[in-house]
Amino acid sequence: MKRLFSFALAALILSAFTTIPLDKKKGKITVVVDAGHGGKDPGNNAQGINESDVNLQIALALKNVKKKKGIEIIYTRKDDSFLELHDRTNIAQDKKADLLISVHCDNYSDEELNGFQIFYPNTGNYIVESKKFAADLEKELVNLNTPIPHKSTKSGSHFVTNKAKCPAVIVELGFMSNPTDLQVLTSEDYQKQFAEAIVTSIKTYIED
Ligand SMILES: [Zn+2]
């Protein structure tokens, strides 16, 4: 009886300090997947390839990944259209999203620099949950059999993650300026693996 009481008390204390979205508790989750850039904003460019196109290919690869029941994916764009940053966070808000994942690729003047990075917000109400998802996603991407190493997972000041009214991350899947990373980022097979890693990390996020 005493044990039951302390368990109930612990659960009560825990629930008071966590801000888990309601749908997540029910094993249901609405995830907005945002392919960065698009239209008049191509993002980075390397070897004639626009980041906006690579981001879109990876985001749309999620369509072909088998998803667990209860995971609903909404795309901010399904073609090469232009969206303002606030359009992206508005979509998440309108759809009452539980999670926002913005897909990007990096670029740098030194082509030696490689690796993937994940950013979560550095302000607002969703830092803890965003960081939790960032860790889940990092784990899946690290486990992938790609030559792209993990560079960093950290908080950052980005409009999309800081202004989202839900947990949110930006994932920079690799450096377009690094020839090996670029080859991976533009490979259909690896794009499918990225999409599978994202879906698996969403499963982990709702189950934990
Ligand atoms: Zn970008």
Boltz pocket constraint, residues with backbone or C-beta under 6 A from the ligand:
constraints:
  - pocket:
      binder: B
      contacts: [[A, 36], [A, 37], [A, 43], [A, 44], [A, 51], [A, 103], [A, 104], [A, 105]]
      max_distance: 6.0
